[in-house]
């Protein structure tokens, strides 16, 4: 469902993107669409908040972040 490149740098499948955008609203986050890979999401705010919110957004789609 996703590929973690670092604690606040994750590529997510585009099917989960609407929920990811909603969950991360209000945080300083960049989104970079990568053809055939998904969307890379990089957080500049609190890594803990970024990961908690992103994990919650991915779980309904069958994914989640490593603890």
N, CA, C and O atoms as a CHARMM CRD file, in Angstrom:
* protein
*
  268
    1    1 UNK  N      0.82400  -1.19800   0.00000 PROA 1      0.00000
    2    1 UNK  CA     0.00000   0.00000   0.00000 PROA 1      0.00000
    3    1 UNK  C      0.85900   1.24800   0.00000 PROA 1      0.00000
    4    1 UNK  O      0.47800   2.26400  -0.58100 PROA 1      0.00000
    5    2 UNK  N      2.02000   1.18100   0.65000 PROA 2      0.00000
    6    2 UNK  CA     2.87800   2.35800   0.66600 PROA 2      0.00000
    7    2 UNK  C      4.33300   1.92800   0.77900 PROA 2      0.00000
    8    2 UNK  O      4.63800   0.79800   1.16000 PROA 2      0.00000
    9    3 UNK  N      5.21700   2.84900   0.44100 PROA 3      0.00000
   10    3 UNK  CA     6.64700   2.61700   0.55300 PROA 3      0.00000
   11    3 UNK  C      7.23200   3.71300   1.42100 PROA 3      0.00000
   12    3 UNK  O      7.10700   4.89800   1.10800 PROA 3      0.00000
   13    4 UNK  N      7.86400   3.32000   2.50100 PROA 4      0.00000
   14    4 UNK  CA     8.47700   4.30200   3.39600 PROA 4      0.00000
   15    4 UNK  C      9.91400   4.55700   2.96500 PROA 4      0.00000
   16    4 UNK  O     10.70900   3.62600   2.83600 PROA 4      0.00000
   17    5 UNK  N     10.23800   5.82500   2.74300 PROA 5      0.00000
   18    5 UNK  CA    11.59000   6.22800   2.37600 PROA 5      0.00000
   19    5 UNK  C     12.31700   6.81100   3.58700 PROA 5      0.00000
   20    5 UNK  O     13.54500   6.88400   3.60900 PROA 5      0.00000
   21    6 UNK  N     11.56000   7.21400   4.57100 PROA 6      0.00000
   22    6 UNK  CA    12.07500   7.80500   5.80100 PROA 6      0.00000
   23    6 UNK  C     10.90800   8.02800   6.73600 PROA 6      0.00000
   24    6 UNK  O      9.76700   7.78700   6.34300 PROA 6      0.00000
   25    7 UNK  N     11.14600   8.47900   7.95900 PROA 7      0.00000
   26    7 UNK  CA    10.05900   8.65700   8.92300 PROA 7      0.00000
   27    7 UNK  C      8.94400   9.59200   8.45000 PROA 7      0.00000
   28    7 UNK  O      7.77900   9.38400   8.79000 PROA 7      0.00000
   29    8 UNK  N      9.28700  10.60900   7.67800 PROA 8      0.00000
   30    8 UNK  CA     8.26900  11.56000   7.18800 PROA 8      0.00000
   31    8 UNK  C      8.32000  11.67200   5.67100 PROA 8      0.00000
   32    8 UNK  O      8.11000  12.74800   5.11100 PROA 8      0.00000
   33    9 UNK  N      8.60100  10.55300   5.01200 PROA 9      0.00000
   34    9 UNK  CA     8.72200  10.51800   3.55500 PROA 9      0.00000
   35    9 UNK  C      8.18000   9.17400   3.08000 PROA 9      0.00000
   36    9 UNK  O      8.84800   8.14700   3.19700 PROA 9      0.00000
   37   10 UNK  N      6.94400   9.19400   2.53500 PROA 10     0.00000
   38   10 UNK  CA     6.25100   7.95600   2.20200 PROA 10     0.00000
   39   10 UNK  C      5.57300   8.10200   0.83800 PROA 10     0.00000
   40   10 UNK  O      4.96600   9.13400   0.55000 PROA 10     0.00000
   41   11 UNK  N      5.67600   7.07600   0.00900 PROA 11     0.00000
   42   11 UNK  CA     4.91900   7.03600  -1.24000 PROA 11     0.00000
   43   11 UNK  C      3.67100   6.20500  -0.98500 PROA 11     0.00000
   44   11 UNK  O      3.75000   5.06200  -0.53500 PROA 11     0.00000
   45   12 UNK  N      2.50600   6.80200  -1.28100 PROA 12     0.00000
   46   12 UNK  CA     1.22700   6.12700  -1.05200 PROA 12     0.00000
   47   12 UNK  C      0.54600   5.83100  -2.37500 PROA 12     0.00000
   48   12 UNK  O      0.75700   6.53500  -3.36200 PROA 12     0.00000
   49   13 UNK  N     -0.27200   4.78700  -2.39300 PROA 13     0.00000
   50   13 UNK  CA    -1.06500   4.46000  -3.57900 PROA 13     0.00000
   51   13 UNK  C     -2.11400   5.54200  -3.78700 PROA 13     0.00000
   52   13 UNK  O     -2.66900   6.08500  -2.83200 PROA 13     0.00000
   53   14 UNK  N     -2.36900   5.84000  -5.03100 PROA 14     0.00000
   54   14 UNK  CA    -3.29300   6.93000  -5.33600 PROA 14     0.00000
   55   14 UNK  C     -4.72200   6.66000  -4.89400 PROA 14     0.00000
   56   14 UNK  O     -5.49000   7.60400  -4.70800 PROA 14     0.00000
   57   15 UNK  N     -5.10300   5.39300  -4.72000 PROA 15     0.00000
   58   15 UNK  CA    -6.46000   5.10000  -4.26100 PROA 15     0.00000
   59   15 UNK  C     -6.69300   5.65300  -2.85400 PROA 15     0.00000
   60   15 UNK  O     -7.82400   5.99300  -2.50600 PROA 15     0.00000
   61   16 UNK  N     -5.64900   5.74500  -2.05000 PROA 16     0.00000
   62   16 UNK  CA    -5.76500   6.26000  -0.67900 PROA 16     0.00000
   63   16 UNK  C     -5.55600   7.76600  -0.60000 PROA 16     0.00000
   64   16 UNK  O     -5.75500   8.35400   0.46300 PROA 16     0.00000
   65   17 UNK  N     -5.16500   8.39700  -1.68400 PROA 17     0.00000
   66   17 UNK  CA    -4.77400   9.80500  -1.66100 PROA 17     0.00000
   67   17 UNK  C     -5.83200  10.76100  -1.11900 PROA 17     0.00000
   68   17 UNK  O     -5.47600  11.64400  -0.33800 PROA 17     0.00000
   69   18 UNK  N     -7.10800  10.64400  -1.48100 PROA 18     0.00000
   70   18 UNK  CA    -8.08700  11.57200  -0.90800 PROA 18     0.00000
   71   18 UNK  C     -8.13100  11.51800   0.62200 PROA 18     0.00000
   72   18 UNK  O     -8.21600  12.55700   1.27600 PROA 18     0.00000
   73   19 UNK  N     -8.07300  10.32000   1.18900 PROA 19     0.00000
   74   19 UNK  CA    -8.07700  10.19000   2.64600 PROA 19     0.00000
   75   19 UNK  C     -6.78000  10.71000   3.25400 PROA 19     0.00000
   76   19 UNK  O     -6.79200  11.29700   4.33600 PROA 19     0.00000
   77   20 UNK  N     -5.67100  10.50100   2.57000 PROA 20     0.00000
   78   20 UNK  CA    -4.37700  11.00000   3.04600 PROA 20     0.00000
   79   20 UNK  C     -4.38100  12.51800   3.07700 PROA 20     0.00000
   80   20 UNK  O     -3.95200  13.12200   4.06000 PROA 20     0.00000
   81   21 UNK  N     -4.86200  13.13700   2.01100 PROA 21     0.00000
   82   21 UNK  CA    -4.92000  14.61400   1.96300 PROA 21     0.00000
   83   21 UNK  C     -5.78700  15.16000   3.10100 PROA 21     0.00000
   84   21 UNK  O     -5.41900  16.13800   3.75300 PROA 21     0.00000
   85   22 UNK  N     -6.92400  14.53200   3.33100 PROA 22     0.00000
   86   22 UNK  CA    -7.82300  14.97400   4.40700 PROA 22     0.00000
   87   22 UNK  C     -7.15600  14.80500   5.77000 PROA 22     0.00000
   88   22 UNK  O     -7.21400  15.70600   6.60500 PROA 22     0.00000
   89   23 UNK  N     -6.52900  13.66500   5.99500 PROA 23     0.00000
   90   23 UNK  CA    -5.91400  13.37600   7.29500 PROA 23     0.00000
   91   23 UNK  C     -4.74700  14.31000   7.59800 PROA 23     0.00000
   92   23 UNK  O     -4.50800  14.64100   8.76000 PROA 23     0.00000
   93   24 UNK  N     -4.02500  14.73400   6.57500 PROA 24     0.00000
   94   24 UNK  CA    -2.83700  15.56400   6.79100 PROA 24     0.00000
   95   24 UNK  C     -3.11200  17.06200   6.66100 PROA 24     0.00000
   96   24 UNK  O     -2.19100  17.87500   6.74500 PROA 24     0.00000
   97   25 UNK  N     -4.37000  17.42300   6.45700 PROA 25     0.00000
   98   25 UNK  CA    -4.73300  18.84300   6.33800 PROA 25     0.00000
   99   25 UNK  C     -4.25500  19.60100   7.57700 PROA 25     0.00000
  100   25 UNK  O     -4.41900  19.13600   8.70500 PROA 25     0.00000
  101   26 UNK  N     -3.67600  20.74800   7.35300 PROA 26     0.00000
  102   26 UNK  CA    -3.19800  21.58200   8.45800 PROA 26     0.00000
  103   26 UNK  C     -1.73700  21.36300   8.79200 PROA 26     0.00000
  104   26 UNK  O     -1.14300  22.17500   9.50200 PROA 26     0.00000
  105   27 UNK  N     -1.14000  20.28200   8.29500 PROA 27     0.00000
  106   27 UNK  CA     0.29100  20.05300   8.49000 PROA 27     0.00000
  107   27 UNK  C      1.05000  20.57700   7.27700 PROA 27     0.00000
  108   27 UNK  O      0.48700  20.70400   6.19000 PROA 27     0.00000
  109   28 UNK  N      2.31100  20.87500   7.46700 PROA 28     0.00000
  110   28 UNK  CA     3.16900  21.31300   6.36000 PROA 28     0.00000
  111   28 UNK  C      3.63900  20.06600   5.61700 PROA 28     0.00000
  112   28 UNK  O      4.59000  19.40100   6.02600 PROA 28     0.00000
  113   29 UNK  N      2.94700  19.76400   4.51200 PROA 29     0.00000
  114   29 UNK  CA     3.18300  18.53000   3.76100 PROA 29     0.00000
  115   29 UNK  C      3.27400  18.85200   2.27900 PROA 29     0.00000
  116   29 UNK  O      2.55400  19.71900   1.78300 PROA 29     0.00000
  117   30 UNK  N      4.15500  18.15700   1.57100 PROA 30     0.00000
  118   30 UNK  CA     4.21300  18.28800   0.11500 PROA 30     0.00000
  119   30 UNK  C      3.78600  16.96200  -0.51200 PROA 30     0.00000
  120   30 UNK  O      4.04300  15.88400   0.02400 PROA 30     0.00000
  121   31 UNK  N      3.12800  17.07800  -1.66000 PROA 31     0.00000
  122   31 UNK  CA     2.66900  15.92300  -2.41900 PROA 31     0.00000
  123   31 UNK  C      3.31900  15.97700  -3.78900 PROA 31     0.00000
  124   31 UNK  O      3.28800  17.01300  -4.45200 PROA 31     0.00000
  125   32 UNK  N      3.90200  14.87400  -4.21400 PROA 32     0.00000
  126   32 UNK  CA     4.53600  14.80000  -5.53500 PROA 32     0.00000
  127   32 UNK  C      4.05100  13.53900  -6.23600 PROA 32     0.00000
  128   32 UNK  O      4.39100  12.42400  -5.84200 PROA 32     0.00000
  129   33 UNK  N      3.24000  13.73400  -7.29400 PROA 33     0.00000
  130   33 UNK  CA     2.74900  12.58000  -8.05000 PROA 33     0.00000
  131   33 UNK  C      3.91000  11.96600  -8.82600 PROA 33     0.00000
  132   33 UNK  O      4.67700  12.67100  -9.48200 PROA 33     0.00000
  133   34 UNK  N      4.02400  10.65200  -8.74000 PROA 34     0.00000
  134   34 UNK  CA     5.07400   9.92400  -9.44900 PROA 34     0.00000
  135   34 UNK  C      4.38800   8.88100 -10.32800 PROA 34     0.00000
  136   34 UNK  O      3.86400   7.88900  -9.82200 PROA 34     0.00000
  137   35 UNK  N      4.38900   9.10500 -11.64600 PROA 35     0.00000
  138   35 UNK  CA     3.70900   8.17800 -12.54100 PROA 35     0.00000
  139   35 UNK  C      4.12100   6.71600 -12.30000 PROA 35     0.00000
  140   35 UNK  O      5.30100   6.39000 -12.17000 PROA 35     0.00000
  141   36 UNK  N      3.10900   5.86500 -12.24800 PROA 36     0.00000
  142   36 UNK  CA     3.26600   4.41800 -12.06600 PROA 36     0.00000
  143   36 UNK  C      3.79800   4.02100 -10.68500 PROA 36     0.00000
  144   36 UNK  O      4.05100   2.84000 -10.44800 PROA 36     0.00000
  145   37 UNK  N      3.97000   4.97400  -9.77700 PROA 37     0.00000
  146   37 UNK  CA     4.47100   4.67100  -8.43500 PROA 37     0.00000
  147   37 UNK  C      3.47300   5.05400  -7.35100 PROA 37     0.00000
  148   37 UNK  O      3.39900   4.37700  -6.32500 PROA 37     0.00000
  149   38 UNK  N      2.71700   6.10200  -7.54500 PROA 38     0.00000
  150   38 UNK  CA     1.81800   6.63600  -6.52800 PROA 38     0.00000
  151   38 UNK  C      2.14700   8.09300  -6.28300 PROA 38     0.00000
  152   38 UNK  O      2.59000   8.79400  -7.19300 PROA 38     0.00000
  153   39 UNK  N      1.93500   8.55100  -5.07200 PROA 39     0.00000
  154   39 UNK  CA     2.20700   9.94500  -4.71400 PROA 39     0.00000
  155   39 UNK  C      3.13000   9.96600  -3.50300 PROA 39     0.00000
  156   39 UNK  O      2.84700   9.36200  -2.46800 PROA 39     0.00000
  157   40 UNK  N      4.23300  10.67100  -3.66000 PROA 40     0.00000
  158   40 UNK  CA     5.17700  10.80100  -2.54400 PROA 40     0.00000
  159   40 UNK  C      4.69300  11.91600  -1.63700 PROA 40     0.00000
  160   40 UNK  O      4.39900  13.02100  -2.09400 PROA 40     0.00000
  161   41 UNK  N      4.61300  11.61800  -0.34700 PROA 41     0.00000
  162   41 UNK  CA     4.11200  12.55400   0.65500 PROA 41     0.00000
  163   41 UNK  C      5.24500  12.78600   1.65000 PROA 41     0.00000
  164   41 UNK  O      5.74800  11.85000   2.27100 PROA 41     0.00000
  165   42 UNK  N      5.63600  14.05700   1.78900 PROA 42     0.00000
  166   42 UNK  CA     6.74700  14.40300   2.67000 PROA 42     0.00000
  167   42 UNK  C      6.25600  15.43300   3.68200 PROA 42     0.00000
  168   42 UNK  O      5.72900  16.48200   3.31200 PROA 42     0.00000
  169   43 UNK  N      6.43500  15.12200   4.94800 PROA 43     0.00000
  170   43 UNK  CA     6.00500  16.02100   6.01600 PROA 43     0.00000
  171   43 UNK  C      7.16300  16.82700   6.56300 PROA 43     0.00000
  172   43 UNK  O      8.27300  16.31900   6.71600 PROA 43     0.00000
  173   44 UNK  N      6.89300  18.09200   6.85700 PROA 44     0.00000
  174   44 UNK  CA     7.90900  18.97300   7.43100 PROA 44     0.00000
  175   44 UNK  C      7.58600  19.31300   8.88200 PROA 44     0.00000
  176   44 UNK  O      8.42000  19.87900   9.58900 PROA 44     0.00000
  177   45 UNK  N      6.37900  18.97100   9.32500 PROA 45     0.00000
  178   45 UNK  CA     5.97300  19.23100  10.70800 PROA 45     0.00000
  179   45 UNK  C      6.35900  18.04300  11.58100 PROA 45     0.00000
  180   45 UNK  O      7.21900  17.24200  11.21300 PROA 45     0.00000
  181   46 UNK  N      5.73300  17.94000  12.70600 PROA 46     0.00000
  182   46 UNK  CA     5.95600  16.86600  13.66400 PROA 46     0.00000
  183   46 UNK  C      5.88300  15.49600  12.99300 PROA 46     0.00000
  184   46 UNK  O      4.86300  15.13900  12.40200 PROA 46     0.00000
  185   47 UNK  N      6.95300  14.74600  13.08700 PROA 47     0.00000
  186   47 UNK  CA     6.98300  13.40900  12.50100 PROA 47     0.00000
  187   47 UNK  C      5.93900  12.52000  13.16700 PROA 47     0.00000
  188   47 UNK  O      5.30000  11.70800  12.49900 PROA 47     0.00000
  189   48 UNK  N      5.76500  12.66700  14.46300 PROA 48     0.00000
  190   48 UNK  CA     4.79300  11.84000  15.18500 PROA 48     0.00000
  191   48 UNK  C      3.38400  12.08100  14.67200 PROA 48     0.00000
  192   48 UNK  O      2.66700  11.12300  14.38200 PROA 48     0.00000
  193   49 UNK  N      2.97200  13.33100  14.55300 PROA 49     0.00000
  194   49 UNK  CA     1.63200  13.64700  14.03800 PROA 49     0.00000
  195   49 UNK  C      1.48600  13.17100  12.59800 PROA 49     0.00000
  196   49 UNK  O      0.46500  12.58700  12.23400 PROA 49     0.00000
  197   50 UNK  N      2.49200  13.41800  11.78800 PROA 50     0.00000
  198   50 UNK  CA     2.47400  12.99400  10.38800 PROA 50     0.00000
  199   50 UNK  C      2.22400  11.49000  10.30500 PROA 50     0.00000
  200   50 UNK  O      1.33300  11.05600   9.57500 PROA 50     0.00000
  201   51 UNK  N      2.98200  10.70400  11.02800 PROA 51     0.00000
  202   51 UNK  CA     2.87300   9.25400  10.96600 PROA 51     0.00000
  203   51 UNK  C      1.54900   8.74900  11.53300 PROA 51     0.00000
  204   51 UNK  O      0.95000   7.83300  10.96900 PROA 51     0.00000
  205   52 UNK  N      1.08600   9.32200  12.62600 PROA 52     0.00000
  206   52 UNK  CA    -0.18900   8.89400  13.21300 PROA 52     0.00000
  207   52 UNK  C     -1.33900   9.15000  12.24800 PROA 52     0.00000
  208   52 UNK  O     -2.17500   8.27700  12.01600 PROA 52     0.00000
  209   53 UNK  N     -1.37100  10.34800  11.69200 PROA 53     0.00000
  210   53 UNK  CA    -2.46200  10.70200  10.77500 PROA 53     0.00000
  211   53 UNK  C     -2.39100   9.89300   9.47800 PROA 53     0.00000
  212   53 UNK  O     -3.41000   9.42400   8.97100 PROA 53     0.00000
  213   54 UNK  N     -1.18000   9.73800   8.95100 PROA 54     0.00000
  214   54 UNK  CA    -1.01900   8.98900   7.70700 PROA 54     0.00000
  215   54 UNK  C     -1.39400   7.52400   7.90900 PROA 54     0.00000
  216   54 UNK  O     -2.07500   6.93800   7.06800 PROA 54     0.00000
  217   55 UNK  N     -0.96300   6.94000   8.99700 PROA 55     0.00000
  218   55 UNK  CA    -1.30300   5.54900   9.30000 PROA 55     0.00000
  219   55 UNK  C     -2.82200   5.37200   9.37700 PROA 55     0.00000
  220   55 UNK  O     -3.36300   4.41600   8.82200 PROA 55     0.00000
  221   56 UNK  N     -3.50000   6.27900  10.05400 PROA 56     0.00000
  222   56 UNK  CA    -4.96000   6.20500  10.18000 PROA 56     0.00000
  223   56 UNK  C     -5.64100   6.32000   8.81200 PROA 56     0.00000
  224   56 UNK  O     -6.66400   5.67700   8.57300 PROA 56     0.00000
  225   57 UNK  N     -5.08800   7.12200   7.93000 PROA 57     0.00000
  226   57 UNK  CA    -5.67600   7.29100   6.59700 PROA 57     0.00000
  227   57 UNK  C     -5.45700   6.06400   5.71400 PROA 57     0.00000
  228   57 UNK  O     -6.28700   5.76300   4.85600 PROA 57     0.00000
  229   58 UNK  N     -4.35500   5.36100   5.91600 PROA 58     0.00000
  230   58 UNK  CA    -4.03800   4.20400   5.07900 PROA 58     0.00000
  231   58 UNK  C     -4.72500   2.92100   5.52600 PROA 58     0.00000
  232   58 UNK  O     -5.00300   2.05800   4.69400 PROA 58     0.00000
  233   59 UNK  N     -5.00100   2.77600   6.79700 PROA 59     0.00000
  234   59 UNK  CA    -5.55400   1.52000   7.32500 PROA 59     0.00000
  235   59 UNK  C     -6.86500   1.09000   6.65100 PROA 59     0.00000
  236   59 UNK  O     -7.01300  -0.09800   6.36600 PROA 59     0.00000
  237   60 UNK  N     -7.81600   1.98000   6.38200 PROA 60     0.00000
  238   60 UNK  CA    -9.05000   1.53900   5.72200 PROA 60     0.00000
  239   60 UNK  C     -8.82100   0.99400   4.30700 PROA 60     0.00000
  240   60 UNK  O     -9.69600   0.33700   3.74300 PROA 60     0.00000
  241   61 UNK  N     -7.65500   1.26700   3.74300 PROA 61     0.00000
  242   61 UNK  CA    -7.33200   0.81600   2.38900 PROA 61     0.00000
  243   61 UNK  C     -6.46600  -0.44300   2.41300 PROA 61     0.00000
  244   61 UNK  O     -5.95100  -0.86600   1.37900 PROA 61     0.00000
  245   62 UNK  N     -6.30900  -1.03400   3.58900 PROA 62     0.00000
  246   62 UNK  CA    -5.55500  -2.26400   3.70900 PROA 62     0.00000
  247   62 UNK  C     -4.07000  -2.08800   3.94100 PROA 62     0.00000
  248   62 UNK  O     -3.30000  -3.04100   3.83000 PROA 62     0.00000
  249   63 UNK  N     -3.66500  -0.86500   4.26600 PROA 63     0.00000
  250   63 UNK  CA    -2.25000  -0.60400   4.49600 PROA 63     0.00000
  251   63 UNK  C     -2.02300  -0.02700   5.86900 PROA 63     0.00000
  252   63 UNK  O     -2.86500  -0.15800   6.75700 PROA 63     0.00000
  253   64 UNK  N     -0.92000   0.59200   6.03600 PROA 64     0.00000
  254   64 UNK  CA    -0.54600   1.20500   7.29200 PROA 64     0.00000
  255   64 UNK  C      0.96100   1.36500   7.32900 PROA 64     0.00000
  256   64 UNK  O      1.67400   0.83600   6.47600 PROA 64     0.00000
  257   65 UNK  N      1.43300   2.08500   8.30400 PROA 65     0.00000
  258   65 UNK  CA     2.87000   2.30700   8.43100 PROA 65     0.00000
  259   65 UNK  C      3.46600   1.32200   9.42400 PROA 65     0.00000
  260   65 UNK  O      2.78600   0.83700  10.32800 PROA 65     0.00000
  261   66 UNK  N      4.74400   1.03700   9.23900 PROA 66     0.00000
  262   66 UNK  CA     5.45700   0.17900  10.18300 PROA 66     0.00000
  263   66 UNK  C      5.54100   0.90300  11.51900 PROA 66     0.00000
  264   66 UNK  O      5.75300   2.11500  11.55100 PROA 66     0.00000
  265   67 UNK  N      5.37800   0.18200  12.61600 PROA 67     0.00000
  266   67 UNK  CA     5.44500   0.83100  13.94000 PROA 67     0.00000
  267   67 UNK  C      6.81700   1.41000  14.25200 PROA 67     0.00000
  268   67 UNK  O      7.01700   1.98100  15.32300 PROA 67     0.00000
